[in-house]
Amino acid sequence: MKADVEKEMEQFVNEEPEMPAVVRETLDATYATIQSQAKRRQKKFGWKKAAVAACAFVIAGGLLLNNDEVRAKIQAFFSFEDRGIEQAMSNGFGQENPSTAVDQEIGITLQRSFADGNKLGLSFLVEFVKPSMLEAGISEVSMDFRVKNGDGEYIEEFIPDTKVLKGDGGYASGLEQNNPVLNEETGIVQYDVVFSSNRGSFPILKDAVLEVESINIFYEKGTLQKINGEWNLPIANQNDRNNNQSVEYVMADSSSGIQVLAAKADPTSFNLKFAVDQLFEDETPFVFAMKLMDDKGNEYRNDSFSMEAENGQTIISTNFPITSYDQFERVQIIIDGIGEVELLRK
């Protein structure tokens, strides 16, 4: 049977004469990973099923296509209508990350990831070897997982209150998640999640591991199916932030009522930290009041911000959807009712 499956795989691959080298490498790596895992779990996850799963991961990821289609599919990952993320992806900032783990007859592949100081994105492909494990009427699929860096620090723990934290966390200020693919008939799901740090504080990922503990399946009828297991997925080392990937900005006029403490454009967004010599009772004066204008007159709004009081000042930290790829020579920060300040590229 093993020989028959190998022959089928070879025939399947050879039917795509224009397959890019990087795609073939991804297929081979995924195939080899699941094959080795299947040998250790033959009673629960037969070899032929593992080979089929390998094909399904590649097909569902859109990798057996020509170069242009591959790039288009990659750019479709992290489709959160975020200009900064889209620009980072189109400039090749995201990293291929085809690491796979199998447990409970469910395979999880971390297809792609990206990370800078402001945002951390993870794109998963989940395959249920037996689609019958799923009921009809799925509304959403998510996961309980933790991101552990190579130094042992837990950077993020996306888990319910019923589970115990293993680290201090505190980096993420928000997240977005969605399911671009949700097919209960084939048992294939894509799950994308993006964490944001208004303070631009995510550390560099090096030898990091993603620990998935549960898969959560929500149904339209209001029920939850929770499948516990162990899926550990290595995360590709992050690109060096100091390799011309960040652009710093400084104030053109230090007499402004808005004192910029830090302003830096990274691949996914523009992180801004500023102080105002006034204390506010709540966040109301800043909600929908902040905007950034580039040197061409285009305006950008922030999605969220963090606020704190310090030494009689109000400190605001936030991200705008322009990036280091824009290479703007100057930008202007405008806060309705408070003031404005011009920033020059350093």
Rosetta silent file (secondary structure, phi, psi, omega in degrees, C-alpha in Angstrom):
SEQUENCE: MKADVEKEMEQFVNEEPEMPAVVRETLDATYATIQSQAKRRQKKFGWKKAAVAACAFVIAGGLLLNNDEVRAKIQAFFSFEDRGIEQAMSNGFGQENPSTAVDQEIGITLQRSFADGNKLGLSFLVEFVKPSMLEAGISEVSMDFRVKNGDGEYIEEFIPDTKVLKGDGGYASGLEQNNPVLNEETGIVQYDVVFSSNRGSFPILKDAVLEVESINIFYEKGTLQKINGEWNLPIANQNDRNNNQSVEYVMADSSSGIQVLAAKADPTSFNLKFAVDQLFEDETPFVFAMKLMDDKGNEYRNDSFSMEAENGQTIISTNFPITSYDQFERVQIIIDGIGEVELLRK
SCORE:     score description
SCORE:     0.000 S_00000001
   1 L     0.000  -39.037  179.618    0.000    0.000    0.000 S_00000001
   2 H   -58.942  -43.393 -179.732    2.842    2.367    0.810 S_00000001
   3 H   -63.416  -38.643  179.600    4.264    1.916   -2.697 S_00000001
   4 H   -63.556  -42.415 -179.166    0.846    2.625   -4.231 S_00000001
   5 H   -66.768  -41.246  178.735    0.448    5.864   -2.298 S_00000001
   6 H   -61.058  -38.102  178.840    3.969    6.986   -3.200 S_00000001
   7 H   -65.500  -40.633  178.234    3.153    6.323   -6.852 S_00000001
   8 H   -63.586  -42.679  178.820   -0.037    8.377   -6.545 S_00000001
   9 H   -61.431  -44.749 -178.252    1.870   11.235   -4.917 S_00000001
  10 H   -63.521  -42.090  179.361    4.536   11.166   -7.629 S_00000001
  11 H   -65.070  -40.892  179.893    1.923   11.178  -10.375 S_00000001
  12 H   -61.373  -44.987 -179.393    0.046   14.025   -8.676 S_00000001
  13 H   -67.185  -41.225 -176.561    3.164   16.173   -8.395 S_00000001
  14 H   -69.143  -15.212  177.692    4.313   15.455  -11.951 S_00000001
  15 L   -74.568   -7.075  178.669    1.020   16.717  -13.328 S_00000001
  16 L  -113.079   82.249 -174.048    2.144   20.250  -12.407 S_00000001
  17 L   -66.971  -21.474 -176.502    5.161   20.914  -14.692 S_00000001
  18 L  -101.258   20.678 -178.315    5.460   24.565  -13.729 S_00000001
  19 L   -62.572  124.228  177.996    5.592   24.013   -9.967 S_00000001
  20 L   -62.468  152.902 -178.117    7.980   26.577   -8.403 S_00000001
  21 H   -59.885  -40.616 -178.046   10.973   25.187   -6.526 S_00000001
  22 H   -64.387  -33.146  179.062    9.844   26.732   -3.240 S_00000001
  23 H   -69.967  -42.721  178.323    6.455   25.031   -3.587 S_00000001
  24 H   -60.556  -39.988  179.129    8.050   21.644   -4.254 S_00000001
  25 H   -63.337  -40.173  179.064   10.209   22.100   -1.150 S_00000001
  26 H   -63.691  -44.770  178.241    7.107   22.917    0.895 S_00000001
  27 H   -59.810  -48.569 -178.739    5.312   19.844   -0.409 S_00000001
  28 H   -60.329  -42.479 -178.157    8.302   17.595    0.286 S_00000001
  29 H   -65.326  -45.107 -179.381    8.736   19.005    3.814 S_00000001
  30 H   -65.812  -42.588  178.580    5.055   18.635    4.691 S_00000001
  31 H   -58.540  -47.349 -177.864    4.922   15.149    3.152 S_00000001
  32 H   -66.133  -39.583 -178.834    7.988   14.023    5.099 S_00000001
  33 H   -62.525  -49.922 -177.253    6.745   15.520    8.373 S_00000001
  34 H   -69.888  -33.214  177.589    3.357   13.853    8.287 S_00000001
  35 H   -61.518  -44.334 -178.439    4.870   10.579    7.046 S_00000001
  36 H   -67.791  -36.837  178.444    7.209   10.425   10.051 S_00000001
  37 H   -68.030  -36.777 -178.193    4.408   11.312   12.445 S_00000001
  38 H   -64.791  -35.782 -179.951    2.164    8.685   10.900 S_00000001
  39 H   -62.302  -31.683 -179.123    4.752    5.950   11.510 S_00000001
  40 H   -82.090  -13.613 -173.701    4.616    6.748   15.225 S_00000001
  41 L  -129.641   41.435 -172.517    0.804    6.723   15.258 S_00000001
  42 L   -61.740  -31.653 -177.910   -0.142    3.908   12.908 S_00000001
  43 L   -71.726  -29.548 -176.804   -2.986    2.658   15.082 S_00000001
  44 L  -102.908  -22.393 -171.056   -4.660    6.062   15.185 S_00000001
  45 L  -146.636   88.087 -173.342   -3.523    7.647   11.936 S_00000001
  46 L   -59.084  156.624 -176.149   -2.800    5.248    9.063 S_00000001
  47 H   -61.027  -43.373 -177.687    0.007    5.914    6.565 S_00000001
  48 H   -63.832  -38.417  177.088   -2.325    6.330    3.608 S_00000001
  49 H   -63.919  -37.185  179.294   -4.412    8.845    5.525 S_00000001
  50 H   -64.150  -40.959  179.734   -1.257   10.729    6.390 S_00000001
  51 H   -65.477  -42.628  177.205   -0.267   10.919    2.716 S_00000001
  52 H   -62.129  -39.919  178.634   -3.728   12.143    1.768 S_00000001
  53 H   -61.973  -40.959  178.844   -3.509   14.705    4.562 S_00000001
  54 H   -59.399  -45.255  177.532   -0.192   15.942    3.188 S_00000001
  55 H   -61.162  -44.312 -176.308   -1.763   16.456   -0.236 S_00000001
  56 H   -63.499  -39.792  177.552   -4.770   18.175    1.288 S_00000001
  57 H   -58.053  -45.272 -176.335   -2.602   20.600    3.247 S_00000001
  58 H   -69.149  -44.658 -178.624   -0.786   21.604    0.079 S_00000001
  59 H   -64.041  -48.897 -176.921   -3.877   21.790   -2.110 S_00000001
  60 H   -64.154  -29.337  177.591   -5.945   23.736    0.417 S_00000001
  61 L   -76.554   -4.126  177.515   -3.059   26.147    0.929 S_00000001
  62 L    72.529   26.254 -172.997   -3.165   26.930   -2.790 S_00000001
  63 L   -88.218  -21.005 -179.525    0.481   25.967   -3.261 S_00000001
  64 L   -88.731   61.986 -178.693    0.184   23.771   -6.375 S_00000001
  65 L  -136.629  172.733  177.767   -0.266   26.804   -8.621 S_00000001
  66 L   -75.362  173.019 -172.146    1.948   28.935  -10.783 S_00000001
  67 H   -55.430  -47.552 -177.326    4.061   31.711   -9.247 S_00000001
  68 H   -61.836  -41.559 -179.522    1.551   34.534   -9.717 S_00000001
  69 H   -69.309  -36.203  176.431   -1.253   32.497   -8.208 S_00000001
  70 H   -59.894  -48.275 -179.056    0.944   31.452   -5.292 S_00000001
  71 H   -62.562  -40.484  179.751    1.727   35.080   -4.506 S_00000001
  72 H   -62.700  -39.673 -179.629   -1.922   36.043   -4.802 S_00000001
  73 H   -67.972  -41.072  178.975   -2.893   33.274   -2.401 S_00000001
  74 H   -61.281  -42.727 -179.232   -0.207   34.279    0.074 S_00000001
  75 H   -66.986  -20.795  178.180   -1.400   37.880   -0.012 S_00000001
  76 H   -75.760  -18.492  175.274   -4.900   36.617    0.763 S_00000001
  77 L   -63.426  151.208  178.871   -3.646   35.352    4.125 S_00000001
  78 L    57.823   46.069 -178.030   -4.366   37.739    7.017 S_00000001
  79 L   -83.142   76.274 -178.089   -7.226   39.361    5.071 S_00000001
  80 L  -108.727   15.008 -176.868   -8.257   41.811    7.785 S_00000001
  81 L    54.565   42.045  178.944   -8.554   44.898    5.539 S_00000001
  82 L  -109.911  111.698 -175.911   -5.449   46.255    7.238 S_00000001
  83 H   -57.625  -41.272 -177.759   -3.397   48.396    4.859 S_00000001
  84 H   -63.588  -45.761  179.676   -0.202   47.920    6.830 S_00000001
  85 H   -65.803  -42.985  179.312   -0.407   44.127    6.910 S_00000001
  86 H   -59.769  -41.622  179.860   -1.355   43.963    3.236 S_00000001
  87 H   -67.192  -40.349  178.361    1.636   46.118    2.317 S_00000001
  88 H   -62.231  -44.031 -179.778    3.988   44.035    4.459 S_00000001
  89 H   -64.276  -43.040 -177.631    2.737   40.808    2.848 S_00000001
  90 H   -68.343  -20.420  177.083    3.030   42.169   -0.695 S_00000001
  91 L   -95.271   10.395  174.400    6.638   43.175    0.044 S_00000001
  92 L    79.744   20.001 -178.600    7.537   39.674    1.180 S_00000001
  93 L   -72.405  -34.983  178.975    7.722   40.382    4.910 S_00000001
  94 L   -65.674  153.235 -175.916    5.694   37.329    5.892 S_00000001
  95 E  -116.320  134.071  172.831    7.573   34.078    6.277 S_00000001
  96 E   -62.827  136.338 -173.984    6.697   30.625    4.978 S_00000001
  97 E  -146.637   55.136 -173.530    6.283   28.409    7.990 S_00000001
  98 E   -76.111   64.315  174.466    4.991   24.958    6.939 S_00000001
  99 E   -96.644  138.229 -172.989    5.414   23.158   10.270 S_00000001
 100 E  -128.261  142.649  173.577    2.828   20.447   10.955 S_00000001
 101 E  -135.636  146.046 -177.739    1.656   18.516   14.005 S_00000001
 102 E  -127.850  130.178  174.882   -0.935   15.733   14.191 S_00000001
 103 E  -157.456  153.626  178.497   -2.977   14.624   17.203 S_00000001
 104 L    53.743   30.077 -177.093   -6.512   13.364   17.801 S_00000001
 105 L    58.847   32.990  175.426   -6.665   12.621   14.040 S_00000001
 106 E  -130.833  127.336  176.731   -6.434   16.336   13.376 S_00000001
 107 E  -100.915  135.221  175.923   -3.525   17.929   11.553 S_00000001
 108 E  -121.978  125.793  176.148   -2.559   21.552   12.176 S_00000001
 109 E  -115.130  128.294  170.646   -0.138   23.354    9.885 S_00000001
 110 E   -86.416   99.017 -172.448    1.278   26.778   10.678 S_00000001
 111 E   -71.625  -44.592 -170.274    1.359   27.971    7.069 S_00000001
 112 E  -154.341  149.982  178.475    2.726   31.455    7.432 S_00000001
 113 E  -146.072  160.396  170.779    3.727   33.954   10.095 S_00000001
 114 E  -150.381  155.735  179.931    4.962   37.486   10.480 S_00000001
 115 E  -161.630  134.973  164.742    6.148   39.560   13.412 S_00000001
 116 L  -140.042 -166.632 -176.734    7.575   42.955   14.216 S_00000001
 117 L   -65.874  -22.924 -173.060    7.369   45.090   17.332 S_00000001
 118 L   -98.723  -32.686 -173.919    3.778   46.101   16.590 S_00000001
 119 E  -143.037  148.314  178.197    2.026   43.017   15.235 S_00000001
 120 E  -131.105  119.927 -177.843    2.230   39.234   15.321 S_00000001
 121 E  -121.542  140.834 -178.950    0.317   37.210   12.724 S_00000001
 122 E  -136.088  129.951  178.805   -0.242   33.459   12.432 S_00000001
 123 E  -118.438  117.627 -176.625   -2.059   31.617    9.642 S_00000001
 124 E  -108.474  149.021  167.402   -3.128   28.030   10.366 S_00000001
 125 E  -119.115  123.558 -178.166   -4.549   25.271    8.217 S_00000001
 126 E  -112.461  129.536  177.176   -6.528   22.679   10.187 S_00000001
 127 E  -126.813  122.859  174.109   -7.533   19.347    8.662 S_00000001
 128 E   -87.956  114.069 -177.054   -9.870   16.848   10.268 S_00000001
 129 L   -57.723  -35.664  174.745   -8.850   13.462    8.838 S_00000001
 130 L  -111.617   99.743  178.801  -12.448   12.336    9.366 S_00000001
 131 H   -55.928  -20.972  179.148  -14.774   15.173    8.333 S_00000001
 132 H   -65.180  -12.894  175.556  -17.513   13.220   10.117 S_00000001
 133 H   -65.214  -19.971 -177.484  -15.953   14.533   13.343 S_00000001
 134 L  -100.739  144.190  173.742  -17.703   17.797   12.491 S_00000001
 135 L   -92.876  165.882  178.020  -21.399   18.492   12.666 S_00000001
 136 L   -74.778  151.461  175.427  -23.270   20.606   10.150 S_00000001
 137 L    85.649   43.045  176.760  -23.681   24.320   10.746 S_00000001
 138 E   -77.113  134.184  178.302  -20.231   25.460   11.895 S_00000001
 139 E  -104.514  -27.264 -175.471  -20.044   29.194   12.545 S_00000001
 140 E  -166.438  146.635  172.742  -16.434   29.576   13.703 S_00000001
 141 E  -128.837  131.422  177.761  -13.278   27.619   14.557 S_00000001
 142 E  -137.674 -175.150 -178.684  -10.590   28.928   16.900 S_00000001
 143 E  -139.426  156.694  164.615   -7.832   27.553   19.125 S_00000001
 144 E   -99.338  120.306 -178.632   -6.419   27.753   22.622 S_00000001
 145 E  -151.602  164.196  177.969   -2.692   28.305   22.191 S_00000001
 146 E  -130.808  145.736  175.665    0.443   29.853   23.652 S_00000001
 147 E  -109.784  113.279 -178.931    3.467   31.418   21.949 S_00000001
 148 E  -110.398  124.000  179.012    6.707   30.572   23.763 S_00000001
 149 L   -76.043  168.233 -176.712    9.949   32.247   22.707 S_00000001
 150 L   -63.508  -22.463  178.679   13.284   30.410   22.615 S_00000001
 151 L   -85.766    4.667  177.860   14.309   31.912   25.961 S_00000001
 152 L    93.633   -6.414 -179.259   11.294   30.265   27.636 S_00000001
 153 L   -78.247  133.619  174.777    9.183   33.425   27.896 S_00000001
 154 E   -85.814  107.288 -176.375    5.503   33.080   27.034 S_00000001
 155 E   -75.296  -40.879 -179.686    4.873   36.075   24.779 S_00000001
 156 E  -145.930  140.894  177.554    1.178   35.453   24.268 S_00000001
 157 E  -132.574  101.526 -178.284   -1.353   33.026   25.759 S_00000001
 158 E   -95.341   80.813 -173.343   -4.668   32.946   23.927 S_00000001
 159 L  -136.198  158.651  176.995   -6.531   30.736   26.391 S_00000001
 160 L   -74.464  167.029 -179.545   -9.795   30.875   28.396 S_00000001
 161 L   -63.992  -17.570 -178.601   -9.929   31.882   32.047 S_00000001
 162 L   -75.640  -10.564  179.467  -10.328   28.230   32.999 S_00000001
 163 L  -105.871  151.620 -176.529   -6.676   27.577   32.103 S_00000001
 164 L   -86.864  133.734  176.302   -3.638   28.664   34.107 S_00000001
 165 L   -70.343  143.813  177.783   -1.230   31.216   32.619 S_00000001
 166 L  -103.235  -10.620 -178.836    2.378   30.073   32.280 S_00000001
 167 L  -141.577 -176.728 -179.057    3.867   33.556   31.804 S_00000001
 168 L   -88.549  -28.447  178.859    3.321   37.235   32.524 S_00000001
 169 L    59.088 -136.654  176.888    2.420   38.254   28.950 S_00000001
 170 L    88.747    2.383 -179.008    1.280   41.843   28.731 S_00000001
 171 L   -83.166  -45.655 -174.243    2.531   42.489   25.190 S_00000001
 172 L   -79.377  139.385  176.128   -0.710   42.319   23.203 S_00000001
 173 L  -111.862   -7.104  178.684   -3.314   45.071   23.436 S_00000001
 174 E  -173.874  168.489  177.979   -5.764   43.564   20.954 S_00000001
 175 E  -152.856  157.143  172.015   -6.371   40.812   18.422 S_00000001
 176 E  -131.144  145.596  178.831   -8.352   39.971   15.315 S_00000001
 177 E  -145.696  149.749  175.189   -9.223   36.481   14.091 S_00000001
 178 E  -157.428  172.543  178.806  -11.149   34.980   11.203 S_00000001
 179 E  -123.564   87.754  177.497  -11.749   31.820    9.150 S_00000001
 180 E   -60.181  -29.269  176.651  -11.107   32.519    5.439 S_00000001
 181 E  -125.948  127.933 -179.776  -11.790   28.814    4.789 S_00000001
 182 E  -147.830   88.577 -173.660  -14.432   26.889    6.734 S_00000001
 183 E  -120.043  101.624 -176.880  -15.491   23.674    4.966 S_00000001
 184 L   -73.875  -21.212  179.638  -17.235   21.126    7.132 S_00000001
 185 L   -73.737  -41.019  178.895  -17.682   18.692    4.223 S_00000001
 186 L   -91.553  -14.540 -178.494  -13.942   18.351    3.510 S_00000001
 187 L    75.958   24.152 -178.591  -12.879   18.968    7.113 S_00000001
 188 E  -111.964  130.423 -178.266  -10.527   21.785    6.089 S_00000001
 189 E  -134.779  136.584  168.777  -10.362   25.068    8.018 S_00000001
 190 E  -107.232  133.613 -178.128   -8.086   28.084    7.760 S_00000001
 191 E  -129.418  117.449  179.415   -7.669   30.091   10.939 S_00000001
 192 E  -114.512  139.420  177.818   -5.844   33.426   10.937 S_00000001
 193 E  -140.838  138.345  178.030   -5.082   35.528   14.000 S_00000001
 194 E  -128.183  122.662  174.459   -3.253   38.852   14.383 S_00000001
 195 E   -96.959  143.078  178.464   -2.141   40.262   17.741 S_00000001
 196 E  -120.251  146.145  174.804   -1.419   43.991   18.065 S_00000001
 197 L  -124.166  107.790  179.185    0.768   45.873   20.526 S_00000001
 198 L   -61.891  -26.186 -179.132   -0.048   49.568   20.832 S_00000001
 199 L   -89.723    0.460  179.472    3.228   50.028   22.672 S_00000001
 200 L    60.435   41.937 -168.182    5.247   48.327   19.929 S_00000001
 201 L  -109.991    4.278  179.521    6.692   45.953   22.494 S_00000001
 202 L   -59.991  130.220  178.185    6.634   42.481   20.917 S_00000001
 203 L   -75.879  164.003  177.939   10.083   40.918   21.366 S_00000001
 204 L   -67.480  132.361  178.402   12.011   39.353   18.487 S_00000001
 205 L   -83.183  123.440  177.523   10.946   35.760   17.858 S_00000001
 206 L  -142.716  122.089 -177.375   13.855   33.334   17.932 S_00000001
 207 L    54.608   36.590 -179.111   13.456   29.566   18.241 S_00000001
 208 L   -79.562  153.938  178.471    9.849   30.166   19.261 S_00000001
 209 E  -130.603  137.862  177.099    7.272   27.386   19.547 S_00000001
 210 E  -101.616  121.274 -176.576    3.523   27.611   19.254 S_00000001
 211 E  -105.477  104.265  177.604    1.736   25.288   21.679 S_00000001
 212 E   -91.053  127.280 -176.533   -1.839   24.477   20.615 S_00000001
 213 E  -109.033  -26.888 -177.584   -3.861   22.883   23.415 S_00000001
 214 E  -151.948  151.350  170.918   -7.426   22.854   22.117 S_00000001
 215 E  -112.778  127.459 -177.358   -9.487   23.333   18.981 S_00000001
 216 E  -108.590  121.266 -179.440  -12.790   25.132   19.538 S_00000001
 217 E  -114.222  113.292 -179.420  -15.650   24.489   17.105 S_00000001
 218 E   -99.127  135.977 -179.149  -18.619   26.813   17.457 S_00000001
 219 E  -110.932  154.128 -177.430  -21.930   25.907   15.857 S_00000001
 220 L   -61.488  -25.305 -179.671  -24.746   28.138   14.675 S_00000001
 221 L   -78.892    0.276  174.456  -27.103   26.437   17.123 S_00000001
 222 L    96.582    6.083 -179.718  -25.036   27.873   19.994 S_00000001
 223 L   -96.616  161.601  178.893  -23.073   24.785   21.038 S_00000001
 224 E  -126.217  129.607  172.977  -19.321   24.368   21.428 S_00000001
 225 E  -108.973  116.604 -176.834  -17.261   21.287   20.583 S_00000001
 226 E  -111.639  123.701 -179.473  -13.865   21.427   22.277 S_00000001
 227 E  -114.435  113.474 -179.876  -11.136   18.978   21.242 S_00000001
 228 E   -89.166  146.924  179.205   -8.117   18.831   23.528 S_00000001
 229 E  -174.022 -162.650  179.887   -4.739   17.618   22.319 S_00000001
 230 E  -138.747  111.332  178.130   -1.111   18.574   21.851 S_00000001
 231 E  -128.340  104.105  179.964    0.113   20.273   18.688 S_00000001
 232 E  -103.755  122.531 -172.860    3.545   21.930   19.025 S_00000001
 233 E  -124.944  116.815  175.573    4.603   23.977   16.004 S_00000001
 234 E   -62.982  142.419  177.495    7.999   25.686   15.561 S_00000001
 235 L  -106.676  134.171 -179.884    7.748   29.298   14.365 S_00000001
 236 L   -57.338  139.336  178.083   10.225   30.585   11.790 S_00000001
 237 L   -59.206  139.157 -176.548   12.798   32.943   13.282 S_00000001
 238 L   -70.759  146.287  174.196   11.804   36.556   12.807 S_00000001
 239 L   -59.082  148.147 -179.869   13.575   38.780   10.323 S_00000001
 240 L   -65.731  119.883 -178.395   16.203   41.053   11.883 S_00000001
 241 L   -67.088  -22.712 -176.947   14.477   44.322   12.794 S_00000001
 242 L   -88.950    4.529 -178.155   17.711   46.243   12.430 S_00000001
 243 L   -91.390   61.799  177.569   18.181   45.169    8.815 S_00000001
 244 L    56.588   31.436 -179.577   16.828   48.407    7.313 S_00000001
 245 L  -105.829   -3.097  177.918   13.275   47.412    8.211 S_00000001
 246 L  -123.875  144.430  178.635   12.471   50.286   10.569 S_00000001
 247 E  -126.706  120.723 -179.273   12.292   54.008    9.868 S_00000001
 248 E   -94.742  151.021  179.113   12.418   56.474   12.760 S_00000001
 249 E  -128.084  149.217  179.489   10.872   59.956   12.800 S_00000001
 250 E  -129.058  159.200 -179.004   11.593   63.002   14.961 S_00000001
 251 E   -68.360  137.300  175.974    9.679   66.197   15.750 S_00000001
 252 L   -79.809  -29.022 -178.508   10.230   69.144   13.405 S_00000001
 253 L  -137.403  112.173 -176.941    9.219   71.614   16.139 S_00000001
 254 L   -74.418   -6.274 -178.359    9.778   70.759   19.789 S_00000001
 255 L   -85.899   -0.788  179.967    7.462   73.572   20.933 S_00000001
 256 L   -63.137  151.028  177.591    4.321   71.672   19.949 S_00000001
 257 L   -71.517  -12.317  175.444    1.786   70.861   22.650 S_00000001
 258 E  -104.240  113.213 -179.374    2.104   67.232   21.595 S_00000001
 259 E   -96.850  108.971 -178.262    5.446   65.847   22.721 S_00000001
 260 E   -78.874  120.865 -179.071    6.376   62.828   20.637 S_00000001
 261 E   -90.367  -31.033  177.724    8.326   60.332   22.730 S_00000001
 262 E  -160.741  139.873  178.182    8.840   57.745   19.971 S_00000001
 263 E  -147.973  115.609 -175.719    7.783   57.431   16.328 S_00000001
 264 E  -146.895  130.719  175.473    8.842   54.490   14.192 S_00000001
 265 E   -93.514  123.716  175.436    7.537   52.873   11.030 S_00000001
 266 L  -109.437  177.560 -177.470    7.936   49.089   10.976 S_00000001
 267 L   -58.293  -30.183 -176.295    6.945   46.658    8.203 S_00000001
 268 L  -101.976  -19.171 -174.923    3.340   46.294    9.438 S_00000001
 269 L  -173.310  172.114  179.816    2.534   49.716   10.935 S_00000001
 270 E  -107.389  114.895 -177.554    3.661   53.069   12.308 S_00000001
 271 E   -95.396  130.192 -176.873    4.009   53.082   16.081 S_00000001
 272 E  -128.434  133.579  173.756    3.562   56.404   17.869 S_00000001
 273 E  -129.968  123.703 -177.781    3.994   57.300   21.527 S_00000001
 274 E  -141.762  162.950 -179.024    3.318   60.856   22.652 S_00000001
 275 E  -122.682  145.298  174.659    2.581   62.891   25.771 S_00000001
 276 E  -123.997  132.731 -177.076    0.114   65.713   26.429 S_00000001
 277 L   -77.089   60.438  179.503    0.598   68.026   29.442 S_00000001
 278 L  -164.817  143.071  176.377   -2.882   67.401   30.770 S_00000001
 279 L   -99.819  138.921 -178.707   -4.693   64.642   32.614 S_00000001
 280 L  -117.746  147.043 -178.594   -8.017   63.391   31.282 S_00000001
 281 L   -69.141  -34.061  179.298  -10.755   61.571   33.160 S_00000001
 282 L  -149.539 -171.163 -174.548  -11.259   59.059   30.362 S_00000001
 283 L   -85.791   -3.087 -172.431  -10.284   58.281   26.772 S_00000001
 284 H   -49.681  -45.607 -177.812  -13.097   60.289   25.165 S_00000001
 285 H   -61.336  -17.219 -176.517  -10.957   63.227   23.856 S_00000001
 286 H  -105.193  -12.823 -178.600   -8.817   60.783   21.839 S_00000001
 287 L   -70.357  123.802 -178.518  -11.481   58.451   20.467 S_00000001
 288 L    61.290   13.706 -175.796  -11.831   59.034   16.701 S_00000001
 289 L  -102.127  -15.107 -174.653   -9.769   62.213   17.144 S_00000001
 290 E   -98.242  140.141  173.468   -6.336   61.053   15.974 S_00000001
 291 E  -150.802  155.682  177.252   -5.127   60.877   12.396 S_00000001
 292 E  -117.282  134.860  178.225   -1.844   60.741   10.517 S_00000001
 293 E  -116.856  128.613 -179.836   -1.289   62.611    7.248 S_00000001
 294 L   -83.928 -179.636 -175.478    1.491   61.589    4.853 S_00000001
 295 L   -75.659    2.846  175.299    3.551   63.912    2.671 S_00000001
 296 L  -108.997    1.615  178.883    1.043   63.473   -0.173 S_00000001
 297 L    90.386    3.420  177.585   -1.944   64.594    1.888 S_00000001
 298 L   -78.207  140.560 -177.824   -3.439   61.132    2.454 S_00000001
 299 E  -107.996  145.841 -179.404   -4.992   60.577    5.878 S_00000001
 300 E  -134.302  140.795  178.829   -4.888   57.431    8.032 S_00000001
 301 E  -108.905  150.862  175.707   -6.788   56.559   11.194 S_00000001
 302 L   -88.874  153.802 -179.895   -5.699   54.359   14.084 S_00000001
 303 L   -89.018  -34.268 -177.564   -7.817   51.410   15.199 S_00000001
 304 L  -156.439  171.176  177.460   -7.048   51.501   18.930 S_00000001
 305 E  -156.340  160.866  175.244   -4.736   53.057   21.490 S_00000001
 306 E  -112.136  144.307 -174.799   -3.433   52.622   25.021 S_00000001
 307 E  -133.550  136.825  177.101   -3.606   55.434   27.572 S_00000001
 308 E  -149.415  157.952  178.967   -1.852   55.977   30.881 S_00000001
 309 E  -105.170  137.116 -178.272   -1.092   58.822   33.290 S_00000001
 310 E  -154.708  120.803  177.883    2.465   59.638   34.276 S_00000001
 311 L    51.687   44.696  177.155    3.940   62.676   36.085 S_00000001
 312 L    76.876    6.599  178.875    0.904   64.821   35.373 S_00000001
 313 E  -115.139  158.376  171.874    0.883   63.906   31.694 S_00000001
 314 E  -102.454  124.566 -178.595   -1.321   61.693   29.556 S_00000001
 315 E  -106.980  125.487  179.745    0.702   59.159   27.558 S_00000001
 316 E  -116.187  134.744  174.760   -0.841   57.692   24.408 S_00000001
 317 E  -125.910  133.794 -176.045    0.533   54.723   22.427 S_00000001
 318 E  -159.092  168.927  176.952   -0.988   53.674   19.117 S_00000001
 319 E  -123.656  139.656  174.163   -0.395   52.256   15.626 S_00000001
 320 E  -114.390  150.519 -175.223   -1.272   53.763   12.237 S_00000001
 321 L   -82.864   47.443  165.112   -1.537   51.722    8.989 S_00000001
 322 L  -117.338  160.104 -170.718    1.500   53.120    7.196 S_00000001
 323 L  -134.056  175.174  178.354    4.755   51.176    7.096 S_00000001
 324 L   -66.986  -19.291  177.122    8.488   51.398    6.634 S_00000001
 325 L   -72.058  -19.784  178.942    7.946   50.414    3.005 S_00000001
 326 L   -69.609  -36.126  178.354    6.233   53.774    2.413 S_00000001
 327 L    55.625   42.327  177.736    9.460   55.680    3.117 S_00000001
 328 L   -68.478  138.305  178.940    7.624   58.981    3.689 S_00000001
 329 L   -75.501  -32.067  178.866    9.986   61.921    4.227 S_00000001
 330 E  -150.359  148.198  174.745    7.547   63.656    6.569 S_00000001
 331 E  -137.195  161.466 -179.614    4.224   62.924    8.245 S_00000001
 332 E  -126.284  132.365  175.859    1.877   64.990   10.371 S_00000001
 333 E  -100.990  125.459 -178.486    0.043   63.889   13.503 S_00000001
 334 E  -124.282  128.031  177.404   -3.265   65.690   14.077 S_00000001
 335 E  -124.535  108.898 -176.838   -5.396   65.344   17.207 S_00000001
 336 L   -54.997  130.054  177.487   -8.671   67.211   17.036 S_00000001
 337 L    81.712   -5.233 -178.051   -9.089   69.652   19.906 S_00000001
 338 L  -121.938  -46.830  178.493   -5.545   69.119   21.168 S_00000001
 339 E   154.484 -168.888  178.982   -3.051   70.037   18.459 S_00000001
 340 E  -149.278  160.819 -179.321   -0.780   68.783   15.709 S_00000001
 341 E  -151.503  141.296  177.902    2.887   68.073   15.143 S_00000001
 342 E   -97.721  137.789  179.689    5.061   67.425   12.091 S_00000001
 343 E  -118.215  136.786 -179.993    7.516   64.528   12.083 S_00000001
 344 E  -110.133  142.689  177.667   10.563   64.253    9.830 S_00000001
 345 E   -64.186  130.358 -175.676   12.219   61.068    8.702 S_00000001
 346 L   -76.824    0.000    0.000   15.425   60.613   10.671 S_00000001
